[in-house]
Each structure stands twice: as C-alpha cells, then as structure tokens.
Amino acid sequence: MNKILVISAAAILLSGIIGMSSALYTVSEVEQAIITQFGKPVGAPITTAGLKFKLPFIQDVNSIDRRVLEWDGRPSDMPTKDKLYISVDLFARWRIVDPLQYFLRLRDERSAQSRLDDILGSETRNAVAKHELIEIIRTMRDRVPLRDNLLTDAEREQRIGTLVPIQKGRKLVEQEIFTAGAEKIRVFGIELLDIRFKRINYNESVRPKIYDRMISERRQIAERFLSEGNGEAARIRGNRVRDLNKIQSEAYLEVETIRGLADSKAAEIYSQAYNHSAESIEFFEFTRMMQAYETLMADNTTIVLSTDSDLFKFLKKMDPAGSKAP
C-alpha cells in the first residue's frame, strides 16, 4: 500500500514539474512574443522581457525579433527615363512594430523578406523609370566641382569640368522610394527605417558600348591636348630658331664691325708707315703689286694687258735675258 502511494506521489510530482516547465517561458530583451492557442493568437503581444506564464500543452510561444533587421535586395536590371538599362542594388533597414499584425499576415521573417522584395523592388523600378540616370547618380544639386588652376581662359570658356545640372539628385530619389515603400509595408506591422542605393551599374549587355563611348570621348580629349601640345612645341621651336638667328645675326654684325674697325686701323697704320717719303710710297706700291701678281698668276697663266696698265708697269721693266741662268 505504501509503495502505491509513493509511486502515485512521484507521478503527481513529475506531472507537476512537467506542467510547470510547460507553463513557464522567458522573453529576452531582443524579442517579443505572441501566444497562440490551437494556432490562433490569444491575448496581447508580450513586449516586456522576463519570466512569463501560459497554459501548458495547449498554448505555444511564437518569438518575434524586435531588433533592427536588414533587407539586402538582389541586383535588378531596370530602365531609366532616358532609356538606359542599369543594374540597381539596394539595401534597407526595418523593424517589427506591431507583432500581432506581423504574425497574422506574415508569420515569419522569411515571408517578410519576400514581401519586402516585392514592394521595395516595385517602388525602386517606378522611381528609376521616372528619373534620368544623372539624377540617380548625382547626390547634391548645387555641388561645385574643383577646377584646375592650370586651365586656360579658352578652356574655361568651353566650360570644361562643368557638372550637368540636375533637379533632384540621388538622396531625393531614395526618399521617394522610402516614402512609397514605408506606406505599403506599414500594413504588415513593419516600420521601414531607411533605404539606400548600394550600387548602380550599367547593364551587362550595354556596358561594353558605354565603355567604348567613354574611351572614344577620352581619346578625343587626349587628341585635342596632344594637338595643343604639338602646336605649343612648334611655337617654342620657332621661337628658338628665331632667337638663334637673331643671336647669330647680332654676333656676325659685331664681328664685322670689329673686323672693319681693325681693317680701318690697319689701313691707318699702313698709311702712316708708307707716307713718310716718296721711296716708302713706291715701296708700298711695289709690295702691293707683288701680292696682286701672286694672286692673279699661276702656272700656265696667260694674261693680256695694255701697255699703260699699272700691272704691266713692273713687268715691262723685267729683263727676260737676265732672268735666265748663266
């Protein structure tokens, strides 16, 4: 009889322990809970942390994250207003603010991520289709670019380095997507906190053509700079030749001036030396004539002179017979 009582007491105690363990549950600081009975929510959502009670065996605890969650969209190709296909990659941050509505309509985070894909992807397509590519890429509307101080006045007049004007910019486009998306996902008990473009790139099919066009434009700019450089080099070479000719001309003028002054001084010295007497004058005439003979006459030279020529004056005094050897 005692054994039966002991076994019964042990069974009752074990059942009580199992029942208590099934009735007790904890909610952490990063969670909130929905209590369901036979699959249907009962009571208000549990939003405070601590040890809680529920009906054992017939009620279940469904934990729901209360932290800020991330949504990372897949890159998707979409057209812009100016008919350019681009690949857009976004990310967003969200959190569950109405756990009961969230549980009734979505149940779990996997369903929520799928619904965010649909809603945010659709709103992104709508926003991109309404704006040109430059509006999606550029951030600030009134941004002033830095310009090199080496630019010439002509290059400044060509507005080199001037940014294309925009009306909105990427931040306002992101705000449009955020406003439209937040309104649609609020019905699921979700609050959209932020959304941003992570990457914007050209579509794979048009990317080679875009790169070829960019290369062509850069090549045209390079050729223009090369042409300007060649023109500047030709100008420098022309100035160098001109300066060199000027220096040579001035040097030649100075040399000839010095040479003329020297000849004049030498002639003056000769004149003073040979004008002392009639004999010196005659000797000067004789030496000058000998120099002229040496210049004019060579081997087998025939000269026809008049008898009253100055060159013949000394030749006619020569004795042909006396010039022969004895």
Secondary structure, 3 states (H helix, E strand, C coil): CHHHHHHHHHHHHHHHHHHHHHHEEEECCCEEEEEEECCEECCCCECCCEEEECCCCCEEEEEEECCCEEEECCCEEEECCCCCEEEEEEEEEEEECCHHHHHHHCCCHHHHHHHHHHHHHHHHHHHHHCCCHHHHHCCCCCCCCCCCCCCCHHHHHCCCCCCCCCCCCHHHHHHHHHHHHHHHHHHHCEEEEEEEEEEEEECCCCHHHHHHHHHHHHHHHHHHHHHHHHHHHHHHHHHHHHHHHHHHHHHHHHHHHHHHHHHHHHHHHHHHHHCCCHHHHHHHHHHHHHHHHHHHCCCCCCCCCCCCCHHHHHHCCCCCCCCCCC
